Amino acid sequence: MTQSPLFILLLFGGALYLAKIWYEDFRANAGAEPHPRALPGAFPAPRLALLIAAGGALFLVLVETGGEIALGVSAEQSDITVLFLLAMVGAGIIEEVLFRGYLVVEGKGRAWLIGSILLFSLLFSLAHYQYYVEVPEEGSWTEFTFKTDAKSAWSLLLLFLNSLWFYAVRFLPFNPRHSLLPCFVAHISSNLGVFIVKAAQGHVTSLF
């Protein structure tokens, strides 16, 4: 994800607008006249579901950080700015509506649900794997190669596990109405945890 301040602000603004629409649908679904074309998962969730979602996400951040230390690759981090935190929060909203809201097969049985979760979790991981590809300086994106070092492989695995967790907190029994609220909480908690780890390791380098 680019660290251009303009891009970050546009992304965050778009995420806030999407959150506003989702919240309007949330309020309508709680009232007498729910929106017939509401965004997915615009329902309340038990407080326990939110706590479980955040706790699991932060646990995975600890697992990822511990794995990087064990592999000796904790220093191989990309540097980010403080402003980039807005992009991380915005992504936690936009990606949850897209992946956990729309990219899942509901209403066709357990097998279809689990199969779609696995498939789209792989897609989610590969979509983020753009950060772990090598492009020749004078070449083009058609000539890129996937990095196969320990850091990239570990990051790819954790991306997949995070996606599974984000789906789980929507469809496990502690979230009976399949609300997206726990997904938002889990994803944003994960990204905040990553930001804190980067800051502690000295990889948050400037304000902008």
FIMINU-567958 format. One record per atom (N, C-alpha, C): x, y, z; residue in three letters. Coordinates in pm, whole numbers, padded with zeros to 5 digits, always signed. Example, Ala and Ser with C-alpha at 12.3 -4.5 7.8 and 13.67 -1.06 7.14 Angstrom:
+01319-00569+00780ALA;+01230-00450+00780ALA;+01320-00330+00780ALA;+01285-00225+00708SER;+01367-00106+00714SER;+01290+00003+00787SER;
! end
This chain:
+00085-00119+00000MET;+00000+00000+00000MET;+00088+00124+00000MET;+00062+00215-00091THR;+00144+00335-00101THR;+00134+00420+00025THR;+00245+00490+00056GLN;+00246+00577+00173GLN;+00231+00724+00134GLN;+00182+00749+00015SER;+00154+00887-00025SER;+00050+00947+00069SER;+00078+01063+00130PRO;-00019+01124+00222PRO;-00156+01146+00157PRO;-00157+01187+00029LEU;-00284+01210-00039LEU;-00362+01080-00052LEU;-00294+00973-00090PHE;-00361+00843-00102PHE;-00416+00797+00032PHE;-00335+00814+00137ILE;-00378+00772+00270ILE;-00504+00847+00314ILE;-00505+00976+00292LEU;-00621+01057+00332LEU;-00745+01021+00249LEU;-00725+00995+00120LEU;-00839+00954+00036LEU;-00893+00818+00080LEU;-00803+00726+00110LEU;-00845+00594+00157LEU;-00921+00605+00288LEU;-00869+00682+00380PHE;-00934+00696+00510PHE;-01070+00765+00496PHE;-01076+00867+00409GLY;-01204+00934+00385GLY;-01307+00839+00325GLY;-01263+00756+00229GLY;-01354+00657+00172GLY;-01401+00557+00274GLY;-01311+00516+00365ALA;-01348+00421+00470ALA;-01450+00483+00566ALA;-01432+00610+00600LEU;-01528+00677+00687LEU;-01665+00686+00622LEU;-01667+00714+00492TYR;-01795+00723+00421TYR;-01863+00586+00418TYR;-01785+00480+00392LEU;-01842+00345+00392LEU;-01894+00309+00531LEU;-01819+00347+00634ALA;-01863+00320+00771ALA;-01992+00394+00802ALA;-02007+00515+00749LYS;-02129+00593+00770LYS;-02249+00522+00708LYS;-02233+00473+00585ILE;-02341+00401+00518ILE;-02376+00275+00596ILE;-02272+00202+00640TRP;-02296+00079+00715TRP;-02370+00110+00845TRP;-02332+00217+00913TYR;-02396+00252+01039TYR;-02542+00293+01017TYR;-02570+00361+00906GLU;-02709+00397+00875GLU;-02792+00271+00853GLU;-02735+00173+00783ASP;-02805+00046+00764ASP;-02821-00026+00898ASP;-02720-00017+00983PHE;-02724-00078+01116PHE;-02841-00022+01196PHE;-02857+00111+01194ARG;-02965+00175+01268ARG;-03100+00140+01208ARG;-03106+00133+01075ALA;-03233+00099+01010ALA;-03273-00044+01043ALA;-03177-00136+01045ASN;-03207-00275+01076ASN;-03252-00292+01221ASN;-03209-00200+01307ALA;-03251-00205+01447ALA;-03388-00143+01469ALA;-03439-00073+01367GLY;-03569-00007+01377GLY;-03680-00085+01310GLY;-03786-00014+01280ALA;-03904-00079+01224ALA;-03895-00098+01073ALA;-03807-00023+01006GLU;-03799-00029+00860GLU;-03655-00055+00816GLU;-03612-00181+00816PRO;-03476-00212+00772PRO;-03459-00186+00622PRO;-03337-00149+00582HIS;-03310-00124+00441HIS;-03310-00256+00365HIS;-03385-00265+00255PRO;-03387-00391+00179PRO;-03254-00422+00112PRO;-03174-00321+00082ARG;-03044-00342+00016ARG;-02929-00297+00107ARG;-02943-00328+00234ALA;-02843-00287+00333ALA;-02710-00357+00307ALA;-02603-00293+00351LEU;-02471-00356+00347LEU;-02473-00480+00436LEU;-02389-00578+00404PRO;-02393-00703+00482PRO;-02349-00684+00626PRO;-02408-00767+00712GLY;-02366-00770+00851GLY;-02395-00647+00933GLY;-02492-00566+00889ALA;-02524-00442+00960ALA;-02618-00470+01076ALA;-02569-00546+01172PHE;-02649-00587+01288PHE;-02562-00572+01414PHE;-02626-00564+01529PRO;-02549-00558+01654PRO;-02482-00691+01685PRO;-02384-00687+01772ALA;-02315-00809+01816ALA;-02296-00801+01967ALA;-02296-00914+02036PRO;-02272-00914+02181PRO;-02135-00856+02214PRO;-02126-00790+02328ARG;-01998-00732+02370ARG;-01890-00839+02382ARG;-01930-00959+02426LEU;-01834-01068+02438LEU;-01771-01100+02303LEU;-01851-01094+02196ALA;-01799-01122+02063ALA;-01691-01021+02024ALA;-01709-00896+02062LEU;-01611-00793+02031LEU;-01481-00817+02108LEU;-01493-00857+02234LEU;-01374-00884+02315LEU;-01298-01005+02262LEU;-01372-01109+02225ILE;-01308-01228+02168ILE;-01238-01194+02037ILE;-01305-01113+01954ALA;-01249-01074+01825ALA;-01117-01000+01843ALA;-01116-00901+01932ALA;-00994-00823+01956ALA;-00884-00910+02018ALA;-00921-00992+02115GLY;-00823-01077+02182GLY;-00755-01174+02087GLY;-00834-01238+02001GLY;-00776-01332+01905GLY;-00684-01263+01806GLY;-00725-01145+01761ALA;-00643-01070+01665ALA;-00510-01029+01726ALA;-00512-00982+01849LEU;-00388-00941+01915LEU;-00300-01061+01946LEU;-00361-01174+01976PHE;-00283-01297+01996PHE;-00207-01333+01869PHE;-00272-01319+01754LEU;-00205-01350+01627LEU;-00091-01252+01599LEU;-00106-01127+01641VAL;+00004-01031+01627VAL;+00123-01078+01710VAL;+00096-01126+01832LEU;+00204-01177+01917LEU;+00269-01301+01855LEU;+00187-01388+01796VAL;+00240-01507+01729VAL;+00330-01467+01613VAL;+00285-01371+01532GLU;+00364-01327+01417GLU;+00496-01265+01464GLU;+00489-01179+01566THR;+00609-01113+01617THR;+00706-01214+01677THR;+00651-01309+01754GLY;+00736-01413+01813GLY;+00801-01500+01707GLY;+00725-01530+01601GLY;+00780-01610+01492GLY;+00892-01538+01421GLY;+00877-01408+01400GLU;+00981-01329+01335GLU;+01108-01325+01420GLU;+01090-01316+01551ILE;+01207-01316+01641ILE;+01275-01452+01637ILE;+01195-01559+01640ALA;+01252-01695+01636ALA;+01325-01722+01505ALA;+01274-01668+01396LEU;+01337-01687+01265LEU;+01454-01593+01242LEU;+01470-01495+01332GLY;+01578-01399+01319GLY;+01554-01296+01210GLY;+01426-01267+01183VAL;+01395-01174+01074VAL;+01318-01053+01124VAL;+01319-01030+01255SER;+01240-00921+01309SER;+01289-00785+01263SER;+01418-00777+01222ALA;+01472-00649+01175ALA;+01432-00620+01031ALA;+01380-00722+00961GLU;+01344-00707+00820GLU;+01202-00652+00808GLU;+01181-00534+00861GLN;+01049-00471+00861GLN;+01049-00352+00766GLN;+00937-00325+00705SER;+00924-00204+00626SER;+00899-00086+00721SER;+00952+00029+00687ASP;+00930+00149+00766ASP;+00799+00216+00724ASP;+00726+00270+00819ILE;+00601+00340+00790ILE;+00600+00473+00864ILE;+00505+00557+00827THR;+00488+00686+00894THR;+00372+00678+00993THR;+00364+00777+01080VAL;+00251+00784+01172VAL;+00120+00799+01095VAL;+00123+00878+00989LEU;+00002+00899+00909LEU;-00050+00769+00850LEU;+00041+00675+00824PHE;+00001+00548+00764PHE;-00097+00472+00853PHE;-00101+00506+00982LEU;-00197+00442+01072LEU;-00340+00464+01023LEU;-00368+00580+00962LEU;-00502+00605+00909LEU;-00535+00506+00798LEU;-00438+00474+00714ALA;-00460+00376+00608ALA;-00486+00238+00667ALA;-00417+00205+00774MET;-00435+00075+00836MET;-00575+00062+00897MET;-00624+00170+00958VAL;-00760+00170+01012VAL;-00863+00165+00898VAL;-00840+00247+00795GLY;-00932+00248+00682GLY;-00942+00113+00614GLY;-00828+00046+00599ALA;-00828-00087+00537ALA;-00909-00186+00620ALA;-00906-00169+00751GLY;-00981-00258+00838GLY;-01132-00246+00819GLY;-01177-00135+00767ILE;-01320-00117+00739ILE;-01354-00164+00598ILE;-01280-00114+00500ILE;-01309-00145+00360ILE;-01294-00294+00332ILE;-01185-00354+00379GLU;-01160-00495+00350GLU;-01261-00586+00419GLU;-01309-00548+00536GLU;-01407-00633+00603GLU;-01542-00633+00531GLU;-01584-00517+00484VAL;-01709-00512+00407VAL;-01695-00596+00280VAL;-01579-00585+00214LEU;-01558-00658+00088LEU;-01543-00807+00112LEU;-01446-00847+00196PHE;-01416-00990+00211PHE;-01516-01060+00302PHE;-01526-01015+00426ARG;-01615-01085+00520ARG;-01762-01056+00494ARG;-01791-00944+00422GLY;-01930-00912+00390GLY;-01979-00976+00262GLY;-01905-00952+00153TYR;-01951-00996+00021TYR;-01884-01124-00029TYR;-01754-01140-00001LEU;-01682-01255-00056LEU;-01691-01375+00038LEU;-01809-01429+00045VAL;-01836-01549+00123VAL;-01970-01605+00074VAL;-01981-01736+00073VAL;-02103-01801+00024VAL;-02188-01843+00143VAL;-02300-01776+00161GLU;-02392-01807+00270GLU;-02520-01872+00215GLU;-02589-01944+00301GLY;-02720-01998+00265GLY;-02717-02122+00179GLY;-02600-02183+00158LYS;-02592-02304+00075LYS;-02532-02421+00152LYS;-02528-02409+00283GLY;-02479-02518+00365GLY;-02339-02493+00417GLY;-02299-02576+00513ARG;-02173-02561+00583ARG;-02052-02579+00492ARG;-02061-02676+00400ALA;-01948-02704+00310ALA;-01917-02584+00222ALA;-02023-02522+00166TRP;-02002-02405+00082TRP;-01944-02289+00162TRP;-01993-02273+00285LEU;-01944-02165+00370LEU;-01796-02182+00400LEU;-01758-02302+00447ILE;-01617-02326+00483ILE;-01528-02318+00359ILE;-01576-02378+00247GLY;-01497-02374+00124GLY;-01472-02232+00076GLY;-01574-02148+00083SER;-01558-02009+00037SER;-01466-01932+00132SER;-01474-01961+00261ILE;-01385-01894+00357ILE;-01239-01928+00328ILE;-01211-02055+00301LEU;-01074-02097+00268LEU;-01027-02032+00138LEU;-01114-02033+00037LEU;-01076-01977-00093LEU;-01050-01827-00084LEU;-01141-01755-00022PHE;-01126-01610-00016PHE;-01020-01566+00085PHE;-00991-01652+00182SER;-00879-01623+00272SER;-00747-01634+00195SER;-00739-01730+00104LEU;-00621-01741+00018LEU;-00610-01618-00071LEU;-00723-01575-00127LEU;-00723-01454-00210LEU;-00681-01332-00127LEU;-00733-01321-00006PHE;-00696-01212+00084PHE;-00546-01210+00108PHE;-00490-01327+00133SER;-00346-01337+00159SER;-00265-01294+00038SER;-00302-01345-00079LEU;-00228-01313-00201LEU;-00243-01166-00238LEU;-00359-01108-00209ALA;-00380-00966-00238ALA;-00284-00880-00157ALA;-00251-00924-00036HIS;-00156-00851+00047HIS;-00012-00893+00018HIS;+00006-01002-00053TYR;+00140-01053-00081TYR;+00215-00966-00181TYR;+00145-00864-00234GLN;+00211-00769-00323GLN;+00332-00705-00255GLN;+00330-00703-00120TYR;+00441-00644-00048TYR;+00562-00737-00044TYR;+00543-00859-00090TYR;+00649-00958-00081TYR;+00686-01013-00219TYR;+00688-00924-00318VAL;+00731-00961-00452VAL;+00850-00875-00491VAL;+00929-00927-00581GLU;+01046-00854-00631GLU;+01021-00815-00776GLU;+01042-00689-00807VAL;+01025-00638-00943VAL;+01158-00582-00989VAL;+01206-00623-01106PRO;+01333-00568-01156PRO;+01327-00416-01166PRO;+01437-00348-01132GLU;+01438-00203-01132GLU;+01402-00145-01267GLU;+01444-00210-01375GLU;+01416-00159-01509GLU;+01313-00246-01580GLU;+01247-00333-01506GLY;+01149-00421-01567GLY;+01008-00373-01547GLY;+00913-00463-01553SER;+00773-00431-01534SER;+00711-00533-01441SER;+00587-00508-01405TRP;+00518-00600-01315TRP;+00495-00737-01377TRP;+00506-00748-01508THR;+00493-00879-01572THR;+00617-00965-01548THR;+00723-00907-01492GLU;+00847-00979-01469GLU;+00875-01002-01321GLU;+00773-00980-01235PHE;+00797-00993-01091PHE;+00811-01139-01052PHE;+00875-01163-00939THR;+00887-01297-00882THR;+00850-01289-00734THR;+00789-01394-00685PHE;+00754-01399-00544PHE;+00879-01420-00460PHE;+00886-01347-00350LYS;+00993-01370-00255LYS;+00966-01501-00181LYS;+01069-01577-00158THR;+01053-01706-00090THR;+01136-01712+00038THR;+01177-01596+00088ASP;+01254-01594+00211ASP;+01163-01624+00331ASP;+01226-01648+00446ALA;+01151-01688+00566ALA;+01052-01580+00609ALA;+01092-01453+00603LYS;+01004-01344+00644LYS;+00878-01341+00560LYS;+00891-01353+00429SER;+00775-01346+00340SER;+00683-01466+00359SER;+00742-01586+00371ALA;+00661-01707+00390ALA;+00584-01701+00521ALA;+00650-01655+00628TRP;+00584-01643+00758TRP;+00472-01540+00753TRP;+00497-01427+00686SER;+00396-01323+00674SER;+00275-01373+00595SER;+00300-01449+00489LEU;+00190-01502+00409LEU;+00103-01597+00491LEU;+00167-01683+00570LEU;+00092-01774+00657LEU;+00007-01697+00756LEU;+00064-01593+00818LEU;-00012-01516+00917LEU;-00124-01437+00852LEU;-00105-01390+00729LEU;-00215-01323+00657LEU;-00332-01419+00640LEU;-00302-01544+00604PHE;-00406-01645+00586PHE;-00476-01674+00719PHE;-00400-01690+00826LEU;-00460-01718+00957LEU;-00543-01600+01007LEU;-00495-01480+00982ASN;-00574-01363+01021ASN;-00707-01360+00948ASN;-00705-01389+00818SER;-00829-01388+00742SER;-00926-01493+00796SER;-00874-01611+00828LEU;-00961-01714+00886LEU;-01024-01665+01016LEU;-00946-01594+01098TRP;-01000-01543+01224TRP;-01107-01438+01199TRP;-01083-01349+01102PHE;-01181-01245+01072PHE;-01313-01306+01024PHE;-01305-01414+00946TYR;-01428-01485+00906TYR;-01491-01554+01026TYR;-01407-01615+01110ALA;-01459-01691+01224ALA;-01541-01603+01317ALA;-01494-01481+01342VAL;-01566-01397+01438VAL;-01700-01349+01381VAL;-01721-01367+01252ARG;-01853-01336+01198ARG;-01949-01454+01207ARG;-01896-01576+01191PHE;-01985-01690+01175PHE;-01988-01787+01292PHE;-01904-01768+01393LEU;-01911-01857+01509LEU;-02033-01823+01595LEU;-02078-01917+01678PRO;-02204-01899+01753PRO;-02208-01778+01843PRO;-02094-01727+01890PHE;-02099-01612+01981PHE;-02140-01483+01908PHE;-02155-01489+01775ASN;-02204-01376+01696ASN;-02328-01423+01619ASN;-02441-01442+01688PRO;-02556-01511+01628PRO;-02617-01443+01507PRO;-02605-01310+01492ARG;-02664-01241+01378ARG;-02562-01215+01267ARG;-02446-01275+01281HIS;-02340-01264+01179HIS;-02307-01117+01150HIS;-02299-01040+01254SER;-02264-00899+01242SER;-02120-00882+01196SER;-02094-00774+01122LEU;-01957-00740+01083LEU;-01883-00663+01192LEU;-01952-00622+01297LEU;-01885-00545+01403LEU;-01763-00618+01460LEU;-01773-00748+01494PRO;-01653-00816+01544PRO;-01541-00822+01441PRO;-01578-00828+01312CYS;-01476-00830+01206CYS;-01402-00698+01201CYS;-01476-00587+01210PHE;-01412-00456+01214PHE;-01317-00446+01333PHE;-01367-00489+01449VAL;-01287-00480+01571VAL;-01161-00565+01560VAL;-01175-00688+01508ALA;-01061-00778+01496ALA;-00956-00721+01399ALA;-01001-00675+01284HIS;-00907-00627+01182HIS;-00835-00500+01229HIS;-00911-00407+01284ILE;-00849-00282+01329ILE;-00758-00309+01449ILE;-00797-00400+01539SER;-00710-00436+01651SER;-00580-00496+01601SER;-00590-00582+01500SER;-00471-00643+01442SER;-00377-00537+01384SER;-00434-00445+01307ASN;-00352-00342+01245ASN;-00291-00247+01348ASN;-00368-00215+01454LEU;-00313-00133+01561LEU;-00200-00206+01634LEU;-00218-00337+01653GLY;-00113-00416+01716GLY;+00015-00416+01634GLY;-00001-00431+01502VAL;+00116-00428+01412VAL;+00184-00292+01420VAL;+00104-00186+01423PHE;+00161-00050+01431PHE;+00242-00034+01559PHE;+00187-00081+01671ILE;+00257-00069+01799ILE;+00387-00146+01798ILE;+00385-00267+01740VAL;+00507-00347+01731VAL;+00612-00275+01646VAL;+00570-00221+01531LYS;+00663-00148+01446LYS;+00721-00027+01519LYS;+00635+00043+01591ALA;+00683+00160+01666ALA;+00786+00119+01771ALA;+00758+00009+01841ALA;+00851-00039+01944ALA;+00984-00083+01884ALA;+00981-00131+01760GLN;+01103-00178+01694GLN;+01173-00067+01615GLN;+01118+00054+01620GLY;+01182+00166+01554GLY;+01153+00178+01406GLY;+01042+00121+01361HIS;+01009+00124+01218HIS;+00897+00223+01185HIS;+00858+00304+01282VAL;+00771+00419+01254VAL;+00864+00540+01252VAL;+00891+00588+01131THR;+01007+00677+01113THR;+00976+00826+01115THR;+00853+00865+01081SER;+00823+01008+01074SER;+00674+01028+01085SER;+00632+01154+01093LEU;+00489+01183+01102LEU;+00419+01164+00968LEU;+00479+01213+00859PHE;+00417+01201+00727PHE;+00504+01112+00637PHE;
! end
